[in-house]
C-alpha cells in the first residue's frame, strides 16, 4: 500500500490520553495520525488515519493478507465495516507501541508483523498482546467484586456490566502489549493494579451513599475505618461524601492512607487551634475527651451521647483560634439551662447557702 505522509510533520506531536495510538500535531486536532515505522528507511513517520483507511480500498491483495492474519474464515479483498474496525484497533495498538519504542530508540513494527504478534528486529524486540479469555475475565471481575463488596452485593452485578468490563479489558490489553528483548522487558502490558482499577470502575456503581455501610469485603472494612476516623476527628461527612472517600480509599495501594491524610487536613482547617496536636498524631477525640468528661459530669449526661462534631459546647471550645481553657469551659457550662436542673447545681446552691449561714452563725 502507498500512503501519503503529512507535510510539515516536524512539529511537536502528542498522543491522545483517551485513545492510545492516535497522535495529533501541536495546534491541530482536526487530523488524526498513526505512528508508523518505515522498514525501508528504518525511520518513524506520521501516517494520516484517513489516508491509511482509504489506502486499503486500493490494495485488495494486502487486504487478503491482513484478513488471513486476523483469522477470517473468508479471505478476500473486500473492505467491510467490521474489517475496518478490526484494522483500526490493530493499527492503534501498533501506533501506541511504536510511540513507546521510538522514545527508547528501538525500531518498530509493521502492521503485518504486529498481527503475527512477533517481530525480530535489530535488537531482537518482540511484542506480545495477552488477551484474557472472556469467561476468565468475567470470573476475575466477580472475584474482585466479592473481595471489595462481599458476596451479597457482588451477586447483583448485571450481565451487561460484566460484558462491558470484559470488552474494555480486552481492548486495553490489545493496545498495551508486552514489549521485550531477550532477557529484558522493555514495556509491560496491563499491570494487576490497572486491571483492578478497571474492575473498581464497574464495582463502584453498586455502592450507593446509603448502602455503602452494608457492603462487605474491603469496602465494608474501609467504610468502618473512614467513618470512625471522621468521627474521631470531629469531621461531619454526609452520606455522599463518605461514599466518595470510601471508594477513593480503594483506588490505589496508598488510597486509604491518602483518605486519612485528607480527613486530618479537614480537621486542621476546622480546628485551627488543634493543629500542633494533630500533627503529633493525636485525634480531635483525644483532645476533646477531657471536655466531654467535664460536661458529662457537670450536666449529668451520658458521655457517649456527646458528639464532637455536633455538640455546640464542644465545638465552641475546640474550633476557635485558641483552645478554650477547661476552667473557662466549665464556667460557660454553668450558663447552660440544663445546669440548673442537675443535682450538682442544687448541691452547689445548698453548700453556698450553708456557708453564708455559717458566716452569720446560724448554721
ABEGO torsion letter per residue (X at the ends): XBBBBBBGAABBBBBBAABBGBBBBBGBAABBBBBBBBAAAGBBBBBBAAAAAAAAAABAAAAAAAAAAAGBABBBABBBAAAAAAAAAAAAAAAAAAAAAAAAGBBBBBAAAAAAGBBBBAAGBBBBBBBBBAAAAAAAAAAAAAAAAEAAAAAABBAAAAAAAAAAAAAAAAABBBBBBBGBBABBBBBAAAAAAAAAAAAAAABBAAAAAABBEAAAAAAAAAAAAAAAAGBBBBAAAAAAAAAAAAABAAAAAAAAAAAAAAAAAABAAAAAAAAAGBBAAAAAAAAAAAAAAAAGBBAAABBAAABAAAAAAAABABBBBAAAAAAAAAABAAAAABAAAAAAAAAAAAAAAAAAGAX
